[in-house]
Every structure is written in C-alpha cells, then in structure tokens.
Amino acid sequence: MSLRFGSFSVVVGSSADAARSILRTHDLAFVDHPRMAAGRYTGYGYSDVLWAPYGAYWRQARRLWKTQILSARRLRSHEHVRDEEVRAMLRGLYEHGPPPAGAAGRAVVLLDHLFIANLTAISRMVLGKKYIVHGGTAGSGPPATMPEEFKWMIDEFFFLGGALNVGDMIHWLGWLDPQIGRIKRLGEMFDRFLEQVLDEHDGRRRREGEEFAASGMVDLLLELADDPNLEVPIGWDGVKGFTLDLIVGGTDTSSVTIEWAMSELLRNPDALAKATEELDRVIGRERLVTEGDIPNLPYTEAIVKETMRLHPVTPLLAPRMSREDASLGSYDIPTGTLVFVNVWAIGRDPAVWGDDADEFRPERFVGSSVDVKGQDFELLPFGSGRRMCPGIGIGLKMVQVVLANLVHGFAWRLPDGMAKEELSMEETFGLTMPRMVPLQAIPEPRLPGHLYAGP
C-alpha cells in the first residue's frame, strides 16, 4: 500500500513477503527511523536505542544492550526479582476477596495487578528498588512516584507515540500541533523522575568509590557513561534515554499482552481447560510455575504465540525511513520514504493462517517451529532484523511466567453471569493496542493457601 502523509511518501507492508523484504532483504536500506517529535522530546534528542539514527552511536548502543544491559547472564541474575513480584501479584489477587475465601467471588480489574507486577519487577531490575509505590518513599532516596501517575505517563507515552502528529508530517505546521505540546510536557515529567533517580545512584556510586556495588541496570549505564574506551560517548541524556526505554518498554507491552491472553482464554474455555490440565500434569498443585518450567509447557507457549499473532505488542512496527532508493516487489521506494510493517494484518492473513485466521486456536502452534524471535515473518510481535526489539528476552519471560501462574493459581470466570460471547474484544489504537475496556474477571484460588503467602 502506498500513501501520502504531508511531505512524506508512505509505504505499508502488510504481508509476510513484504515484511521479509523490508526487514531482511533490504534491512540496511530501511534501518533508520524518522526524526519525529516523540524521539526528540521523550527519546532525549534521539539518544535512546529506539529513536537513535543508524550509525556508530546506535550500533554501539545495540551491542551494549545485547552483551551487557540485557544479556542472558544478567537476566538470569534477576530471575529471583521476577519470581518475587509474580508471587506478590498472586498474593494480591488471593487477598482481594474477603477472608477466608481469598479472591473468590469478587471481580478484579486484571490490568491493574499486571501493571503493578511488571512495573515493580522492572523498577527493581533497572533501578535497584521500587521507586514507584503507593505513597511515601521507596526506602531512602527521592520521593516515590505513585503507580497511578506513572501508569498515566506510560499510557500517554504509547498513545502519543502511535498518534499521527501534523508537525511530524508537515514540519512547518509543528507550532500549530497541540500534540507536540503534550509530548513536550510528558518528556518533562519523565525527566524530573529520571533526574532524581540518576542523581541518587550517581551520588552513591561516587561516595562509595571502589566499594560501590551496582544495584540495578542504571548503575551499569552510569559506569558505561564514564567509560573512556567507548567509541561514542553515551552521555547523561543517553543514560536517561536507555533507562526510559527499559522501564516503559518492559511494563506496558507485557501487561497488555497478558490481558489479551486472559481475555481470549475466557472466551475460549476449552483452551483454558487444556492449559489448566497441562499445568496440573507438569507442575502439580503443590508449587507455583517458575521460568525453568516454561519449555515443558508447550500448550502454554502456544497460547502466548497465538495471543501475539492476534494481538501483537505493536500493531505497526516503529516507522522506518529509507536511507537509499530501493525496490519492494513492483514498487520503487525513493530515499526518504516512510515505511511501516503492519504486523496486525500479517497475523490475520488468511493466505498464511487459513480460513480460521481470526479465531483463537493455540493448537496451530503445537508442534510448529514458527516462533516470535524474528526469523518467521508471518509472526513478528518483536520485529526482526537490526531494529528488532532488544527487550524480547525479558518481555517473553515475563509474559510466559505470569500467564502460566495466573492460569495455574486461579480458576477464572467472567462476572455477573456474563456469557463469553458478551465479553468485548474492542481495541484501542496507539503505539500499542490495549483493550478498549479493561478486563474484569473473578479469580478463585485453586492451590493450597500457603503458596499465595509469598516468600
């Protein structure tokens, strides 16, 4: 599909073949991102890994993310953090209802619990502690941010990141675009929070000297910013940009995906029953699910893949801009063209998935080699190629282990006698595509009570 937005020609790839051409065959031609207001005001002048232009700085950033910031070893070292926050979420769901019934009989807004679990896990891994808590301060240091405020900021980030801004398409009209002002104000809010966090961490690092022990990924970023051997200095803005990428990217996307998975399971009770049977057979009812269990739960893995097919993390991959003339099929793409990959359309393409492409059927992935890791262009929730989401490792772990424990820990049903057909599946468009109406459901504990008590 070829369009015209303001001063830009726009091409949208909506098939697996088009995605392969853009993301693999001509990856280098389309590796750049356009300079948009979101990258300028929330990406610290294009200093983060998402919006940084292709070049030495971005290549170095990508390498640091893969080998140090989000390496397999570092993710393993934080497994206990993720485990503790999953247990805390289960405990909160269990205690939601009146004693002694746990959560039985009372509906919960599931996204609220998912958001807190993901946000606190990311906060502890990236920042070393819970900076976002209900009131007061998170231990010593600067005042904590309220979860409701931070959720609003993240929702605003993804809405504005996915909105069509007149100022981005017609630069000389930018001063008339009200959304540019919203993006600026949002960037200032994030910056106040990050300045407090970095000042605290940098101050402790300099006070303690050789005795300093890193407590989160942000400490590693501060050390890298001082590294004279880096090819391109990261700088203070780079540290803030990378930190914001980690927090925002690791919170909303995982929560939204899990909410969609639970929505689909409640609309498809046979799939929910199969997942529950698998968990009882493999895990039993005397313990919770750990990350190490996931490879032994193929149906649960299939549910995650099927959810990401129908409800991809981002319906359109982040926009690319052609760095040189290229050809996509019968189209000649001139330099400076905006290029999108429509992951949502690819995931529902009957030519790939058959006549039941719009149906939730995890069985299609059982025994299938198709995966979400960027090599199968019919399933691209994390993208592919050089600009593939660097947070796939941590994001996939959180989605799989949280979903497995929700299904294992509780029997779920819709409230007020609602029939499964009555559950709305309407979407809200943005950089991500959450449910228009948050899912409410009733969790009834199905494991021994001591398992919900936490460590």
N, C-alpha and C positions, 0 to 999 in steps of 0.2 A: 504494500500500500504506500502510495506517495502523496504527501500533503504539503501545504504551505502554511507556516505559522509566522506571521510578521515578516521579518527579514530572513527567516531560515527556511530552507527546504527540509522536509522531514520524511524519513522513510521508516516504516514499521514492518518488522519481520514477524510473521505470525504462523510460521511453520517450522518444523524441526530442521528441514533443509536450509531455510533462511537463517536460522539460529546458528547452524554449523558454519555457514559461510561467514557470518559476522564475527562469531566468537572464536573460530578456529582457523578457517582458511585465510581470512583477511583480518585476523586478530590485530596485527600491528597497525593496519590502516585505520581501525576503529577503536584503538586503545585509549584515546583521550576522552575526557569528559568536558562538556561545555562549561564556560565560566558563567555560573548562574548566581543569583542573589543568595541562595541557601548556602552555597560554598563560600561565598565571600563573608557572610555575617555569622554563620554558625560553624563554618569549617576553618575559621581563623585565617582568612585570606588564602584559602585553598592550601592550607598547611596540613590538613588531615589526610588519611590514606584514601578516603572516599573521593574527595574532590581535587586532590593534588594532580596537576598536569603530568602527563607522561614525560619522564626524563630521569636524570640521575637521582634527584631527591625522592621521587616516587619509587624507583627501583630499589633504592636503599631502604625506604620505609617498608616496602613489601617484604624484603628479605628479613628485616628485623622482626616483623610480625611473625613470619613463619619459623624462624630459627630461635627466637628468644621470647618475645612477648606472649605468643600463643603456641609455643612448641608443645609437642606431645608430653615431654617431661614436665613442663610447667603445669599443664592441665592435670596430669596425674597428681602433682603435689597439692592441688586444690580440691581433689575429689572429696576429702572429708568436709570441706566447706559446703559443697553442693549437697552432700548427704545430710548434713545438719539442717540445712534450710528446707530440704524436702520433708524431713521429719517434722520441722516446725510448722510447715504448711498443713501436713496431715493432722497434727495435734490441734491446730486452729479449726480445721473442719470438724474434727471429732468433738471439740468443746463448744461448737457453735450452738448446739441444741441444749435444752435443759437437762441437767443430771437426772438419772444416770444413763439416759438414752443416747448420750453423745449428740451427734448431729441429726439423728433420726427425726423425721417429721417436719423439719424446718428447711425451707429453701435457702440456698446461698447464691450470691452473685459470684460465680466461679472466677471471673476475670480478676476480681479484687484480690482473691487469695493467690492466684497465679502471678499477678503483678508484684505483690509483696515478696513472694518466694524468689522470683527471678531477680528482682531489684536488689534484695538484701544479699543474695548469693554473689551477684556481680559486684556490688559495693565492697563486699569483703575480699573478693579476689583481686579487684583492681585497686581499691583504695585502702585495703588493710583492715577496715572495720565498717560498721553500719553508720554511714553518715546520714542516711535517710530513715528516720524513725518517727514514731508517734510522740511528738513533744520533747522538750528538754534538749539535752545534748547527747551525742553518742560517745559517752565516756569523756575523756579530756579533749580539748581542742575546740574548734569553732562550733557554733550552734548547728544542730542537725536540721535538715530540710524535711518538712512534713511530706509524707508519701502522696497525699492528695495534690499538693502543689507540684511535686516532681512529676506525677502522672499527667497533670495538665500540661506541663512543659514538654514531655515526651509526645503526648498526643498532638500538640501544636507543631512540634518538630516534623512529625510524619505527615500531618495534613498539609503544612506549607511546603514541605519537600515534594509532595505529589501534586500540588496545585499548579495550574498554568498561570504564570505571572506575566502580565503585559510587559513589565520592564525587562524581563529576560528575552522576550521575543522582539520587542521594539525598544532598543536601548534608550533612545531619546525621549521616550514616554515614561521612563522609570520614575521620575519625580511625581507622576500622577498616580502611580500604582499603590493603593493602600496596603497591599500585602507586603510590599518592601518594608514599610514601617513596622509591620508585625514581626517580620523576620529579624529586623534590627533589634527590636525590644526583646525578642526571645534570646537572641545571641547575648545581649547584655545580662539577662537573668542567668543563663548558663555560666557566663564569665565570672559573675560575682561568686557563684558557688565554687567554681574551679579555682579561682584565686585563693579563696580561703583554704581549700584542701591542699593546694600545692605549697602555699606559704607554710602550712603546718608541717608537711612532710619534708620540705627542703630545710626548714629550720631545725628539725630534729636530726636530719642527716648531717648537717654541718656542726651541730653541737656535739654529737656523739663521735664524729670522726671515724677512726678505724674500728671502733666498737659498734658502729651502726649495722643493724640487721634489717634488710628490706622486709616490709610487712605487706606489700602489695605490688601489683604491676606498675603502679605510678612511681614507686621508688626506683624500679629498673629504668623507667623512662627518664627520670631526673638524672640518673647516672649516665645514660646514653647522651643526654643533652650536654654533659660536661666532657664527653669523650673527644679528645683532640684528634683521634685517629679516624673518625668518621669522614667519609668522602664529602658529604654535605652536612653542615651543622643542622641539628633539629631545631634548636631554639625553644624559647618559652612557649611561643604560640604552637609549635609542633607538639610539644608535650600536652598542652591543653586540647589540641585537636584530636590527638590519638586517644587521650583519656575519654573524651566525649564520645568518640566512635565506639569505644569498648562498652561504655555504660548504656548509651542509647541503643546501639545495635544489638546488645545482648539481652535487653529487657523486653521491649515491646514485641519484637518478632516472635520470640519463643512463646510468650503468653498468648498471643493471638492464634498461633498455630495449634497450641494445646486446646484452646477454647473451641476452635473449629473441629478438632478431632473428637472432643466430647460431644459436640452438637451432632456430628454425624453418627456417632455410636448410639446416642439416644433416639435418633430417627431410624436406626437400623439395629434393633435389639438382637437379631441373630448374630451380627458381627460382635456386639458387646458380649454375648454369651460365649462365643468362640474364644475371645480374648481372655475372659474370666476363666474358662476351662483350661486354657494353656497356662495361665499363671498358677492356678491351683495344682496342676500336674507338675510343673517345673519348679516352682518356688515353694509350694505348700502354704499352709496357713499359720506358720509359726515364725515367720520373719517377713521383712519388707524386701523390696526389689533393690538391688544395687546395680551400678553401671556395668559391673562384670557379668551380670546375668543377661544383658540385652542380646548378645549373639545367640543365646539359647532360646530366644523368644521370637521366632520368625513371623508369627502372625501379628505380634505387636509391632515389629519392624514394618510389616506390610501396611498396617493401619497408618503409621506415620508417613510412609511414602504416598499412600492413596490420599491422605489429607493434603499433603504438599502438592500433589497433582491437581486436585480440585481447588485448593485454597493456597496458592503459592505465597511465600513470605512477602514478595513484592510482585504485583500483577504485571508490571512493566519493569524490566531491569533498568538500573540507573542509565540515563541517556548517554550515548556515545556521540562523539563528533569526529567525522572523517578527517584524518590528517593529510590525506592524499587522495587522488582520484582512484576509484575502484569500481568493480562491477559485481553486482549481485543478480545472478540469473540474467534476465534480459534488461536489467536496469543499469544505467551508468550513473554512478554516485560521485558527484563532484566534491572537491575539498570543501570543508565547512558545512557539510550536511549533518543535521541531527538524525541519529539512528536509534531506534528503540527495538527491543525484543519483547514481544507480547507473550510472556510465559503463561499467562492465564489462558489465552486462546490455544496455545500449543498443548496444554494439559487437557483440553477438552476437544481436541481434534478427532473426529470420527475416523479419519483416514489412518490414524495411528492407533487409537484406542477402541475402535469398533462402534457399533450402534449404541452400546451402553456407556458411551464416554462420559455422559453427565451423571451416571449413577455411582454411588459409593460402593465399591466392591474390592476390598483389600485382597481377595483371593487372586486378583490379576498379578500381584507381585510375589505370591508364594511360589518359590522355586524359580523365580525370574532373576536374571542377572542385572536387570535395569536398576540403577542406583541414582542417588541425588548428588553425586560427587563431581558432576561436570563433564562426564565422559559420554553420557547418554542424552542426546539433545532433545528428546521428547519429554524429559523431566529435568527442569533446570531451576529449582527453587533458590539455589545459591549462585546461579550464574555458571560461567565457565571461562576458561582462558585466563589471561593475565589479570583481568579485573574481577575474577571470581571472589566472592565474599571470603575474606580471610578468617572470619569467625565461624566457619562451618563446623569445626571440631567441637567447640564449646556449645554452639547452638543446638547441634544434633544430640549431644549428650543430655542437655537439659530437657529437651522435648521428649526424648525416649524415656528417660528415667522418671520424670514427673508424670507423664501419661500412664506409664506402667503402674506406678504406685497409686494413682487415682483409681484406676480400674481394680487393682488388687485390694486396696484398702477399704473400698466402699461399694455397696450396691446402689446404683443411681437410678432415679426416676424423675419424671417431669412433675411439676407442682400442680395442685388443684385439679387433679384428674385430667390434665391436658393430654390429648391424643398426640401421638408422634407426628401426625400429618399437620398438626396445628403449630408446630414449632417453626417460627420464621427463620429463614436462611438468607435474608436480605443482607447485602454487603454495603459497607461504606467505603467509598473510593478515596485513596490517598496514596502516599508512598508505600504504605501497607494497606491491606483490605480487611479490616476487622468486621465483626458482626455489627449490623446497624443497631440491634437491640441486644444488650449483654445477656448471655445465657444464665438462666436461673434453673437450678435443679436441686433435688433433695438427696444428700448422701447419707446412707445408712451403714454404719460400721459393720464389717464382716470378718474382722480379725480379732484375736484376743486383745482386751483393753490395754494391757501393758505395752503393746507395740506402738501405741499412739502417745505414750508418755514422754518420748524423746530420750536422748542420751543422758 
